[in-house]
Amino acid sequence: GIQVEQSPPDLILQEGANSTLRCNFSDSVNNLQWFHQNPWGQLINLFYIPSGTKQNGRLSATTVATERYSLLYISSSQTTDSGVYFCAVGVAGNKLTFGGGTRVLVKP
Amino acid sequence: DGGITQSPKYLFRKEGQNVTLSCEQNLNHDAMYWYRQDPGQGLRLIYYSQIVNDFQKGDIAEGYSVSREKKESFPLTVTSAQKNPTAFYLCASSRGQGKSYNEQFFGPGTRLTVL
C-alpha cells in the first residue's frame, strides 16, 4: 500500500515564529488532506489539496503531485496552533492513509 | 447543525463483551468510514461503506463488524475477538467515490477502554 511520511515528528516553536511541515507519499493520489488534531482528539480539516496551493489565514499549503510531496506552512504561530498535524492521502476508493503526524508545541 | 455525531464519548468494557459505537451524519454523504487511533500514532482504517447495504474491510478489520442499513448511520461493533480494543475510534463521512471534491469530515470520536 501507499506510504506516507511526515517530518519533522516533533516541533517546538516560540510564539510568532514561522514553520514548515512536510508530507511525502509513495504513489499517485487523488486526495490529500491536512488536519489539526486538538487536545480533545477532534480532527479539524485544514486543507483539501490534491494539487496546487491554498491559503487560509495564517496557514497555507502546497502540493506538488508530480514530485509526491505536500507542505503546510504556519506563519506567526500562536499557542492555539499547538497539537498534532496529520497529512492523509487517498487513492482508489477514497480511503485515507495517514502519516504519523507532526506534534507541534507553541510556547508563549 | 450539519455534522457527524458519535456516541458515547467514553466507553468502558469488560473483557469478553461486545460493544457497539454509534456514528450518525446529516450531511447527506454517501460514504462513511471507521478509523482507529492508538496513542501517539496516526489513524488506521477499519471499515468503510460507499453506499447503503454495502461495506468493505479496511486495513485492520479483524475483530470488528459494521452495518449500513441507513444512509445516515454506520455503527461499529467491537467484538470479543478484537485482541487490543482499547483505542480512540473516529468516524468520518464524504460525498463518495466518483464525486469531485471528496473531502472527508470527522466526528468527535469515542474513547474505548477495556477493563
Contacts between the chains, C-beta under 8 A, distances in Angstrom:
chain1	res1	chain2	res2	distance
A	1	B	59	7.5
A	4	B	42	7.9
A	31	B	102	6.1
A	31	B	103	7.7
A	31	B	104	7.9
A	33	B	103	6.5
A	33	B	104	6.6
A	35	B	106	7.7
A	40	B	108	7.6
A	41	B	37	7.8
A	41	B	88	5.8
A	41	B	90	7.8
A	41	B	108	7.2
A	41	B	109	4.9
A	41	B	111	7.5
A	42	B	106	7.4
A	42	B	108	5.4
A	42	B	109	7.1
A	43	B	90	6.6
A	43	B	106	4.1
A	45	B	103	6.8
A	45	B	105	6.4
A	45	B	106	7.9
A	48	B	101	6.9
A	48	B	103	4.2
A	86	B	42	6.0
A	86	B	43	7.4
A	88	B	42	7.9
A	88	B	43	7.5
A	88	B	104	7.9
A	90	B	102	7.5
A	90	B	104	7.9
A	93	B	48	7.2
A	93	B	50	7.2
A	93	B	56	7.4
A	93	B	97	6.1
A	94	B	31	6.5
A	94	B	50	8.0
A	94	B	94	6.3
A	94	B	96	7.5
A	94	B	97	5.3
A	94	B	102	5.2
A	94	B	104	7.6
A	95	B	33	7.3
A	95	B	45	5.4
A	95	B	48	5.9
A	95	B	58	6.5
A	96	B	33	7.6
A	96	B	35	7.9
A	96	B	43	7.6
A	96	B	45	7.1
A	96	B	92	7.8
A	96	B	104	6.0
A	97	B	45	7.7
A	98	B	35	7.9
A	98	B	42	3.5
A	98	B	43	4.6
A	98	B	44	7.4
A	99	B	42	5.7
A	100	B	41	6.6
A	100	B	42	5.1
A	101	B	41	7.7
A	101	B	42	5.6
